[in-house]
């Protein structure tokens, strides 16, 4: 059974999806319960993956091997190490919260909506556990379809179709180069097996070409400046749960790809292009932080801040040392908790008042004390307040980058100052001041369902901020294995 845990994780959401097909569209409560129970059981199964995981080895565990195109040396090959395990846990943790967050806000095509989330959960687990480059590419691109439909059909404004197309085309076109690079690897090595390719030595020139091809695809998905144009638009138009899954997990596919493939398979190319990545990352941190200060839409504020946080992640990844890499992984996980929670808080306001413009909200701490506590806590976590998960990640990342380049560290650290500026200014404008009753005459406090959606995110943010060792121990050997190639 232990060797089939990944198959169970992949197939269980598909089983839930299968049951949903036989439930009439009118039975919305049954549809919601089946989707929620399926996602919760999947999360419990992923916890067994963590409990049974051996932290003392860098080898991939729970590996499963299924013949596909055996005559071409292509197989369905799955397995997890300490890095991919964390992202699988993040996926299975956030999907039930997304389903609960949509409990009352989604009123049309409910069955299709929840089906897409279960499908995305299965595809995301495949992405983070794939050990074959072609299989990884297939699932990496398959995510686009359900996410495009969620943005385009259940989006909140008239530009949702345009935002969906923009998201789809940006990421798809960027991935064409990665597909060509995979074919180049296949014709040179004779296989797309990740473990065999990782032991193959490419020439310096070949590494540079392959690294660039992979980098463009992953940089768009992260997204890095200047490839970030699609993200704010997609966030603004997506439903609340769509924004949660987009910020919490889908952005991590790009940074995971950089770590798993760009750094691991092409170490010489990664070392060669480190100054380029540092430059792009610093620009992302400073430029998007300043851009965040100018935004008037609540979702755009969090979306642009996400680009700044991803700039910290790419800085840490290309510090090429243990502190930087582990710090960037902690930021990725922390961002999955904190940005998801902020989008959920904004969803609470939007569901009640149908506007996300900052000017309509003022002094709501007077009438929504519980909501204000949650929003203030996650805003503090977003700026890297000590005791929260973001502080641990940003501190380790800056320590790692400082070992290589003090000037880059200084520029990146200004992003923390700007982060404090836009987070505190947003809290001040929304929570404090004179209550704005001209536009919103009635305010409703968060209900029990919303409270229990946000509470686990608070617990995880504090847990990772106070005791990050349990997460670092899981990832340490796998990160060290990648760094051994430099």
HELIX and SHEET records of a PDB file:
HELIX    1   1 UNK A    2  UNK A    4  5                                   3    
HELIX    2   2 UNK A    5  UNK A   21  1                                  17    
HELIX    3   3 UNK A   28  UNK A   51  1                                  24    
HELIX    4   4 UNK A   70  UNK A   72  5                                   3    
HELIX    5   5 UNK A   82  UNK A  101  1                                  20    
HELIX    6   6 UNK A  110  UNK A  129  1                                  20    
HELIX    7   7 UNK A  133  UNK A  154  1                                  22    
HELIX    8   8 UNK A  160  UNK A  189  1                                  30    
HELIX    9   9 UNK A  194  UNK A  198  1                                   5    
HELIX   10  10 UNK A  204  UNK A  222  1                                  19    
HELIX   11  11 UNK A  229  UNK A  237  1                                   9    
HELIX   12  12 UNK A  240  UNK A  245  1                                   6    
HELIX   13  13 UNK A  246  UNK A  250  3                                   5    
HELIX   14  14 UNK A  251  UNK A  257  1                                   7    
HELIX   15  15 UNK A  258  UNK A  263  3                                   6    
HELIX   16  16 UNK A  264  UNK A  265  1                                   2    
HELIX   17  17 UNK A  267  UNK A  272  1                                   6    
HELIX   18  18 UNK A  274  UNK A  294  1                                  21    
HELIX   19  19 UNK A  298  UNK A  317  1                                  20    
HELIX   20  20 UNK A  322  UNK A  353  1                                  32    
HELIX   21  21 UNK A  358  UNK A  360  5                                   3    
HELIX   22  22 UNK A  364  UNK A  366  5                                   3    
HELIX   23  23 UNK A  369  UNK A  382  1                                  14    
HELIX   24  24 UNK A  389  UNK A  402  1                                  14    
HELIX   25  25 UNK A  406  UNK A  431  1                                  26    
HELIX   26  26 UNK A  448  UNK A  466  1                                  19    
HELIX   27  27 UNK A  469  UNK A  483  1                                  15    
SHEET    1   A 2 UNK A  61  UNK A  69  0                                        
SHEET    2   A 2 UNK A  74  UNK A  80 -1                                        
END                                                                             
